[in-house]
Amino acid sequence: MENEADQSALNRARNGDVGAFNELVVRYQGRIFAKVFSLLRNRQDAEEITQDTFIRAHRVLSSFRGTASFSTWIHQIGLNLARNRYWYWRRRKRDESLSLDADLGEEPGMTMHELLSDGSSGPESEAQQNEFVRKVAECMERLKPEHALILTMRNVQNMAYEDIAEELGLSIGTVKSRINRAREALREMMGEEFIQ
């Protein structure tokens, strides 16, 4: 049984057996790489994150309490590192990452700006428009990571619900409800001054 094999290797690795930790690396590196690559879509980054995952795990091996399986724990480390890389990349490319005029999907012509307003005409001046764009970017960074990620996948990368569901390992219904909650959270963060 895989769990027993993991536990055995884990116990030996904690006692300094490098070969035992290498067993765990060999067992999980392919799965970690596949998951990270599906999120980042960049082979070099995925390879680096996969390597960093095992370096980080080895460093904190003694603190692994076993409340979750080793598989769950190692995958969580990989996902956290991948999300950190994603957000680092996104912040550096902020000016390219969010189009306020991109269709939001099911309703053709529904844009981010329309989502955040009640249908009345938006800010008139360029200065007000720039402030609106800055506020959206700022609020996207303050959203829960899973909300910002799913909004980015849907509204920036224009991914289909099915593709998002497959990538995140969720049902399509869960994807739709999470997108709705994320949109509502963004709308609330934007505040009354921007939603007139």
Residue, then its C-alpha position, 0 to 999 in steps of 0.5 A: m500500500e502506497n501510504e505504508a510505503d510513504q510512511s516507511a520511507l518518511n521514517r527512514a528519511r527523518n533518521g537521515d536516510v538520503g536514499a529513503f527521501n529519494e524514494l519519495v522524490v522518485r514517487y512524487q516528482g512526476r505528479i508534482f511536475a504535472k500539477v505545477f505545469s498545468l497551473l503555470r504552463n511553463r516547463q522551466d518554471a514547473e521544473e524549478i518549482t518541482q525541485d524547490t518543493f522537494i528541497r523545502a519538504h526536506r528542510v522541514l521534514s521534521s515538522f511534518r506532523g502526519t495529520a495529512s498524508f505525505s502525498t497531500w502535504i507534498h502536493q500542498i507545498g508544490l501548489n503553494l510555491a506555484r501560486n507564489r510564482y504565479w502571483y509574482w509573475r502576475r504582479r510584474k505583468r499587471d498592465e497586461s493581466l486584466s482587460l476591463d473590456a474583455d467579455l466575461g463569458e456567458e453574457p456577450g458584451m458584459t465586461m469587467h467594468e459593467l460587472l462592477s457598475d450598476g449599468s449607469s455611465g462610468p467615469e467620464s474623465e481619463a483620470q477617473q478611468n485610470e483610478f478605476v483601473r488601478k483600483v481593480a488591479e489593487c482589489m484583485e491582489r487583495l482577493k483570496p488567492e483562489h478567487a483571484l486565480i479563478l477570475t484571472m483564468r475566466n476573465v483574463q485567460n478566457m478559459a472555458y468552465e470545463d477547462i478551469a474545472e479540469e485544471l483545478g480539479l473541481s466540478i463545473g458547478t463548483v467553478k461557476s459558484r466560485i466565480n460568482r463568489a469571486r465576482e461578488a467579493l471583487r465588487e464589494m472590495m471596489g467600494e461604493e465610490f466606484i459602483q454608482 
